[in-house]
Amino acid sequence: MVLRHVYRSIRAKAPYKHSRSFSQLHSGSRWPSFGIAFDIDGVILRGNEPIGNSPQALKRLYTDCGKLKFPFIFLTNGGGVPESKRAIELSKMLEVNIQPLQVVQGHSPFKQLVNRYENDLIVAVGKGEPAAVMSEYGFKKVISIDQYALFFDNIDPLGPYKKWVTKMTLDNERTYSKEDIYSERVKSAFIVSDPVDWSRDIQVLCDILRCGGLPGREYSHQPPLYFASDDLEYQAAFPIERLGMGAFRITLESIFNRISYSPLKYTSYGKPNPTVFENARSILESLPLDCDPHTANGHGASRQPLDTLYMVGDNPVVDIKGACQAGRPWFSILTRTGVFKGKGNHEQFPADIVVDTVEEAVDYILKKECRNGS
């Protein structure tokens, strides 16, 4: 059993005695034996601002030439934009080169459902560009709930009272006609990211789900419903945590179960689901790094499994619980820059160590791995 303790400040302790410097830790003769998964909100960023000296911390994972030296990914329940676009955004904010493969979002597992719904009409819900996300995954008949609702007059009874102006990103969406929408049932609905207009989205989703995929028709079998994550709260720019997709799911489920003959059926992805951590491990063990002693193309086909995988997160119920459920070789590190702000460890889901910032987390990891001669 791993000894759980609180890492208050590495710099306040005596330095580790180690046989190799950080530059020697990754040499041409030995591949790194560890990988890191970072949560984003509350660990790397708060809103769109870096926190915890995250840019400086991440730069330590690259060579002087800016190439990836130690394998790491961003493992977040957030999303709303394609991984390729998010990688560009993170690269600019954090001043390091992030590859799309290093961005694993809550909706990333939806890729696995393409074969099932590739040519079916599906509705994508959430902030950002949910339809673009699903289209990039390979779904050929995807429509955002923003566009879908426009085809049904008076479907949102509160629409006339909504005075705010919302920029709708429909430019890149496929164009549908009324005949297309009225003649084909929605085969599944995907909550890709946090919904913006809860009242409208709950109303339209209840119509779709109760009426067998075609609002206004007779009640019928419920189409499948998928959520990218189930976070009740998350750390955004506001000092206190904000309600997340889990809160929307609870609200939708409560209402649906009161007005429907049968309870809502759905599938949720995202942390702390063990499959998310299995997928993260697979990605970390296949990331191309600066120097691969086994292959010429840098993809590391002959590399050995990583001995230790670090999960650095701010939410005990999501990040730490997930790492603990996944078991070895996962090692959990809890930061105090997001959802968790306690002085000690979390009582219900204690991390292997607790640090103040992501910078301290990276410092701890590199010193520990250097000490172990990785």
Backbone torsions as a table, in degrees:
resi	resn	phi	psi	omega
1	MET	NA	131.2	-176.9
2	VAL	-69.6	131.6	175.8
3	LEU	-68.2	122.0	-178.3
4	ARG	-95.6	130.7	-179.2
5	HIS	-150.1	170.3	-179.0
6	VAL	-104.8	126.5	180.0
7	TYR	-97.3	90.7	-172.2
8	ARG	-75.8	-46.0	177.9
9	SER	-163.4	111.8	-178.7
10	ILE	-60.5	-37.5	-176.3
11	ARG	-67.0	-21.5	-179.5
12	ALA	-80.7	-12.6	-179.5
13	LYS	-97.4	165.5	176.6
14	ALA	-65.2	141.1	-178.0
15	PRO	-65.3	148.4	176.9
16	TYR	-68.0	146.9	171.8
17	LYS	-92.4	121.5	-178.7
18	HIS	-139.1	156.6	-173.5
19	SER	-89.7	-13.2	-176.9
20	ARG	-130.1	146.0	173.6
21	SER	-79.9	168.5	179.6
22	PHE	-61.0	-33.4	-180.0
23	SER	-69.9	-26.6	178.9
24	GLN	-84.4	-17.4	-176.4
25	LEU	-58.1	-35.5	178.5
26	HIS	-119.2	96.6	-180.0
27	SER	-116.8	171.1	-177.8
28	GLY	-66.4	-16.1	-176.0
29	SER	-94.0	-9.3	-176.3
30	ARG	-146.8	136.3	180.0
31	TRP	-89.5	145.3	178.0
32	PRO	-56.8	140.9	-178.5
33	SER	-102.3	13.9	-178.9
34	PHE	-139.7	160.3	175.3
35	GLY	-141.0	161.9	-176.3
36	ILE	-131.0	137.1	172.7
37	ALA	-117.2	120.1	179.8
38	PHE	-104.7	132.0	164.1
39	ASP	-70.9	162.5	-178.2
40	ILE	-102.7	-65.7	-177.0
41	ASP	-67.2	122.6	179.3
42	GLY	88.4	-6.2	177.8
43	VAL	-121.9	-54.5	-179.2
44	ILE	-97.4	-40.3	-177.0
45	LEU	-132.7	153.0	165.2
46	ARG	-124.7	107.8	-168.1
47	GLY	70.6	-121.3	177.0
48	ASN	-112.1	13.8	-178.3
49	GLU	-106.9	130.4	176.4
50	PRO	-61.6	143.9	177.8
51	ILE	-130.2	163.4	175.4
52	GLY	61.2	28.3	-177.9
53	ASN	57.1	36.1	-175.5
54	SER	-60.2	-41.0	178.9
55	PRO	-59.4	-43.4	179.5
56	GLN	-65.8	-38.7	179.5
57	ALA	-63.4	-44.1	-177.7
58	LEU	-69.7	-32.7	180.0
59	LYS	-61.7	-24.3	178.5
60	ARG	-70.6	-13.2	-179.8
61	LEU	-94.4	7.2	-179.8
62	TYR	-120.6	161.1	174.2
63	THR	-76.6	172.0	176.9
64	ASP	-62.2	-23.4	178.9
65	CYS	-86.6	0.2	177.8
66	GLY	86.7	15.3	178.2
67	LYS	-98.6	150.8	-175.7
68	LEU	-64.3	125.1	-177.9
69	LYS	-104.6	-40.0	179.1
70	PHE	-121.3	135.7	-175.9
71	PRO	-68.9	127.3	173.5
72	PHE	-149.8	154.4	176.7
73	ILE	-135.1	165.2	169.5
74	PHE	-100.6	121.0	-177.8
75	LEU	-115.8	95.6	-172.1
76	THR	-124.5	149.2	172.6
77	ASN	-86.1	-5.3	177.9
78	GLY	-76.4	-179.5	179.1
79	GLY	164.9	-153.8	-179.8
80	GLY	115.8	-12.8	176.5
81	VAL	-134.1	156.8	177.8
82	PRO	-59.2	150.4	-179.5
83	GLU	-57.7	-35.1	180.0
84	SER	-63.7	-41.2	179.0
85	LYS	-70.9	-40.6	179.1
86	ARG	-63.8	-36.3	178.4
87	ALA	-62.5	-39.9	177.7
88	ILE	-65.1	-43.9	179.6
89	GLU	-61.9	-45.4	-179.4
90	LEU	-66.5	-36.9	178.3
91	SER	-60.1	-41.4	-179.8
92	LYS	-69.6	-43.2	-177.1
93	MET	-71.3	-33.7	-173.6
94	LEU	-104.2	-5.5	174.5
95	GLU	61.2	35.8	172.7
96	VAL	-136.8	163.7	-178.2
97	ASN	-88.9	106.2	179.7
98	ILE	-99.6	127.8	176.8
99	GLN	-87.9	148.2	177.3
100	PRO	-54.4	-33.6	179.3
101	LEU	-63.5	-22.2	-179.1
102	GLN	-84.1	-3.1	-178.6
103	VAL	-108.1	109.2	178.0
104	VAL	-113.7	109.5	-175.9
105	GLN	-102.6	170.3	-178.0
106	GLY	-56.3	-37.5	-177.6
107	HIS	-87.6	-1.4	-179.5
108	SER	-54.5	-38.0	178.6
109	PRO	-64.8	-13.5	177.8
110	PHE	-61.0	-21.2	177.7
111	LYS	-56.3	-31.9	-176.0
112	GLN	-70.8	-11.2	-177.5
113	LEU	-101.2	5.0	-177.7
114	VAL	-60.0	-44.9	-178.2
115	ASN	-60.4	-28.0	-177.6
116	ARG	-80.6	-35.6	-173.2
117	TYR	-124.2	16.2	-172.3
118	GLU	-52.1	-44.0	-175.5
119	ASN	-108.8	14.0	179.5
120	ASP	-97.8	153.9	174.8
121	LEU	-74.3	123.0	178.1
122	ILE	-129.0	152.2	178.5
123	VAL	-109.1	131.7	179.0
124	ALA	-110.0	131.1	-174.1
125	VAL	-120.0	141.7	172.2
126	GLY	136.2	171.7	178.6
127	LYS	-69.5	167.2	176.4
128	GLY	78.2	-128.8	-175.5
129	GLU	-127.8	65.1	-175.2
130	PRO	-60.5	-38.0	179.8
131	ALA	-68.5	-38.3	178.0
132	ALA	-64.3	-38.6	177.5
133	VAL	-58.8	-50.4	-177.1
134	MET	-68.6	-35.0	177.1
135	SER	-64.7	-40.1	179.2
136	GLU	-65.3	-29.0	177.6
137	TYR	-72.8	-19.5	178.6
138	GLY	119.4	0.7	176.0
139	PHE	-73.3	128.7	-171.0
140	LYS	-96.6	-16.6	-178.7
141	LYS	-130.5	68.0	-178.3
142	VAL	-110.4	140.0	178.2
143	ILE	-135.7	138.1	177.6
144	SER	-73.3	155.5	178.4
145	ILE	-66.3	-25.4	175.8
146	ASP	-60.6	-49.6	-179.3
147	GLN	-72.1	-39.6	-177.7
148	TYR	-60.7	-43.5	-177.4
149	ALA	-63.3	-27.7	-178.1
150	LEU	-66.4	-21.1	-178.2
151	PHE	-79.6	-11.3	-175.3
152	PHE	-117.6	107.4	179.4
153	ASP	-61.4	132.7	174.8
154	ASN	65.9	15.9	178.8
155	ILE	-66.2	-29.8	176.0
156	ASP	-106.7	100.3	-176.2
157	PRO	-65.0	-19.3	180.0
158	LEU	-94.3	-1.4	-178.6
159	GLY	-51.9	-45.9	-178.7
160	PRO	-63.6	-19.0	-177.0
161	TYR	-96.5	-1.3	179.6
162	LYS	-89.3	101.5	-172.5
163	LYS	-87.9	-12.9	-178.2
164	TRP	-71.2	157.5	178.8
165	VAL	-108.2	120.2	-179.3
166	THR	-113.2	129.1	176.8
167	LYS	-75.1	116.9	-179.0
168	MET	-98.1	123.3	-177.0
169	THR	-89.0	75.3	-178.5
170	LEU	-104.4	-3.2	-173.1
171	ASP	-59.0	-38.6	-175.2
172	ASN	-93.3	4.1	-178.6
173	GLU	-83.8	153.7	173.9
174	ARG	-64.2	144.2	179.8
175	THR	-90.1	131.1	178.7
176	TYR	-119.7	154.3	174.4
177	SER	-102.9	165.4	177.3
178	LYS	-59.4	-36.8	179.5
179	GLU	-62.4	-39.5	178.8
180	ASP	-60.0	-47.6	-173.9
181	ILE	-72.6	-41.5	-177.1
182	TYR	-74.5	-18.6	-175.9
183	SER	-100.5	-7.8	-177.1
184	GLU	-129.0	132.8	178.7
185	ARG	-80.7	145.5	174.4
186	VAL	-70.5	125.6	-176.9
187	LYS	-86.3	-23.0	176.7
188	SER	-166.4	155.6	177.5
189	ALA	-121.5	137.6	-177.6
190	PHE	-121.7	121.1	172.2
191	ILE	-87.9	97.0	-171.5
192	VAL	-79.3	-38.6	-178.8
193	SER	-150.4	178.4	-176.8
194	ASP	-58.7	122.4	177.8
195	PRO	-63.0	149.3	-178.0
196	VAL	-95.5	-52.5	-178.0
197	ASP	-100.8	86.7	-173.7
198	TRP	-59.6	-45.2	-174.8
199	SER	-63.0	-45.5	178.7
200	ARG	-66.5	-46.1	-175.3
201	ASP	-65.0	-38.4	177.3
202	ILE	-65.5	-42.2	179.5
203	GLN	-62.8	-48.3	-177.6
204	VAL	-67.3	-40.6	178.7
205	LEU	-64.7	-40.8	176.6
206	CYS	-60.9	-39.1	177.5
207	ASP	-63.7	-46.7	-179.6
208	ILE	-62.5	-46.2	-173.0
209	LEU	-74.8	-34.3	179.9
210	ARG	-78.1	-30.7	-173.1
211	CYS	-100.8	22.1	175.5
212	GLY	67.0	26.0	175.6
213	GLY	98.2	5.4	179.4
214	LEU	-142.5	97.4	-176.2
215	PRO	-53.2	140.4	176.8
216	GLY	91.5	-9.2	178.9
217	ARG	-92.8	-176.9	-179.7
218	GLU	-65.8	154.4	178.3
219	TYR	-63.6	139.8	-175.8
220	SER	-151.1	-172.6	-177.1
221	HIS	-61.6	136.3	-178.7
222	GLN	-71.8	127.7	172.1
223	PRO	-67.8	156.9	178.4
224	PRO	-61.8	146.9	-179.6
225	LEU	-128.9	131.6	-177.2
226	TYR	-126.5	136.4	175.6
227	PHE	-112.9	136.1	-179.8
228	ALA	-69.7	-26.7	178.8
229	SER	-159.3	178.6	-179.3
230	ASP	-138.2	32.2	178.8
231	ASP	-65.6	124.9	174.6
232	LEU	-72.5	-42.3	179.7
233	GLU	-138.5	158.9	174.6
234	TYR	-150.7	163.7	-179.0
235	GLN	-92.6	116.0	175.4
236	ALA	-111.0	-156.0	-177.1
237	ALA	-71.8	-29.6	179.2
238	PHE	-67.7	144.3	-175.4
239	PRO	-58.5	-34.3	-179.5
240	ILE	-99.1	147.2	-176.4
241	GLU	-56.7	149.6	179.3
242	ARG	-106.4	153.7	178.4
243	LEU	-68.7	137.0	-177.3
244	GLY	-110.3	-161.1	-176.1
245	MET	-64.3	-31.0	177.6
246	GLY	-61.7	-36.8	177.6
247	ALA	-66.4	-39.6	176.8
248	PHE	-64.7	-41.0	179.6
249	ARG	-62.4	-43.0	178.9
250	ILE	-61.0	-42.6	-179.3
251	THR	-65.7	-48.3	179.2
252	LEU	-60.8	-45.4	-178.3
253	GLU	-63.4	-42.3	-179.8
254	SER	-61.4	-45.7	-179.8
255	ILE	-68.4	-46.5	-178.3
256	PHE	-59.0	-43.4	-177.3
257	ASN	-67.8	-21.9	178.2
258	ARG	-83.3	-26.0	-174.9
259	ILE	-109.4	-6.1	-176.7
260	SER	-109.3	158.6	178.9
261	TYR	-77.2	-19.8	-179.2
262	SER	-134.1	151.2	-177.6
263	PRO	-67.4	154.8	-179.8
264	LEU	-65.1	134.5	174.7
265	LYS	-110.2	133.5	-177.6
266	TYR	-156.4	165.7	175.5
267	THR	-128.1	129.5	179.4
268	SER	-110.8	139.1	176.0
269	TYR	-111.1	-165.3	176.8
270	GLY	86.1	167.5	174.2
271	LYS	-61.5	144.2	9.6
272	PRO	-93.8	21.8	-179.1
273	ASN	-55.1	125.6	-178.2
274	PRO	-56.8	-31.2	-179.4
275	THR	-64.3	-28.7	177.4
276	VAL	-63.3	-41.0	-179.1
277	PHE	-75.0	-31.0	174.3
278	GLU	-64.5	-43.3	178.4
279	ASN	-65.5	-40.3	178.9
280	ALA	-61.3	-41.4	178.5
281	ARG	-61.4	-43.8	179.9
282	SER	-60.7	-41.7	-179.8
283	ILE	-67.7	-44.6	-179.1
284	LEU	-61.0	-35.6	-177.8
285	GLU	-80.6	-5.7	179.8
286	SER	-118.8	1.4	-179.2
287	LEU	-63.2	131.6	174.5
288	PRO	-72.5	128.5	-179.9
289	LEU	-110.6	-175.1	-174.5
290	ASP	-63.7	-41.3	-175.4
291	CYS	-139.8	120.4	179.6
292	ASP	-113.3	115.8	-178.2
293	PRO	-73.4	-9.4	-173.9
294	HIS	-101.4	-36.4	-175.7
295	THR	-129.5	154.8	-178.3
296	ALA	-80.1	-24.1	-175.4
297	ASN	-89.4	-3.5	175.2
298	GLY	82.2	10.1	-178.0
299	HIS	-94.6	-2.6	170.7
300	GLY	60.4	44.7	-176.6
301	ALA	-64.2	-26.0	-176.1
302	SER	-102.1	11.1	-176.0
303	ARG	-69.1	151.3	178.0
304	GLN	-81.7	155.8	176.0
305	PRO	-58.9	146.9	179.9
306	LEU	-72.3	138.3	-177.6
307	ASP	-75.0	-35.7	-176.9
308	THR	-136.9	134.6	176.2
309	LEU	-120.8	121.8	-177.4
310	TYR	-98.1	128.3	172.0
311	MET	-105.3	115.2	-179.7
312	VAL	-107.2	109.9	-176.4
313	GLY	-142.3	170.5	-178.7
314	ASP	-113.2	-7.5	-174.9
315	ASN	-114.1	107.9	-178.1
316	PRO	-59.9	-37.2	-175.4
317	VAL	-72.8	-22.0	-176.5
318	VAL	-109.4	-61.6	-174.2
319	ASP	-72.6	-51.4	-175.0
320	ILE	-73.0	-44.1	177.0
321	LYS	-58.1	-42.9	-179.8
322	GLY	-62.5	-44.5	179.9
323	ALA	-65.3	-39.7	179.7
324	CYS	-66.6	-40.6	178.6
325	GLN	-66.6	-35.3	179.7
326	ALA	-68.3	-28.3	177.1
327	GLY	74.1	-168.2	-179.4
328	ARG	-58.4	141.7	9.9
329	PRO	-95.9	24.5	-177.6
330	TRP	-75.5	138.9	179.5
331	PHE	-129.7	121.8	-172.2
332	SER	-96.1	136.2	177.2
333	ILE	-126.7	121.6	-177.5
334	LEU	-104.5	127.4	177.7
335	THR	-99.3	161.9	179.7
336	ARG	-103.9	19.0	-175.0
337	THR	-99.0	3.8	-177.2
338	GLY	-135.4	-123.5	-178.0
339	VAL	-59.7	-44.5	180.0
340	PHE	-86.4	130.4	179.0
341	LYS	-136.1	14.7	-175.8
342	GLY	-70.4	163.1	-179.4
343	LYS	-80.5	-36.2	179.8
344	GLY	-100.8	-136.4	177.5
345	ASN	-104.2	167.6	176.9
346	HIS	-77.7	134.3	-173.5
347	GLU	-70.6	-45.7	-174.7
348	GLN	-79.6	-40.3	179.6
349	PHE	-127.0	74.6	-178.0
350	PRO	-70.0	138.7	177.7
351	ALA	-83.6	164.1	175.4
352	ASP	-64.3	-38.4	171.6
353	ILE	-145.1	158.5	175.8
354	VAL	-121.9	133.1	179.7
355	VAL	-129.4	166.8	178.9
356	ASP	-78.5	-43.1	-172.8
357	THR	-138.8	168.2	176.9
358	VAL	-66.8	-28.8	176.8
359	GLU	-62.0	-42.6	177.4
360	GLU	-66.5	-33.8	178.5
361	ALA	-63.3	-47.0	179.6
362	VAL	-65.4	-39.9	178.1
363	ASP	-59.7	-45.4	179.2
364	TYR	-61.1	-46.6	-177.1
365	ILE	-61.7	-48.8	-176.8
366	LEU	-66.0	-38.2	177.9
367	LYS	-67.9	-40.2	-179.9
368	LYS	-65.9	-45.0	-179.0
369	GLU	-69.8	-34.0	177.8
370	CYS	-67.4	-39.4	178.6
371	ARG	-64.4	-36.2	-179.4
372	ASN	-81.2	-4.2	178.0
373	GLY	73.9	31.9	-179.4
374	SER	-63.5	NA	NA
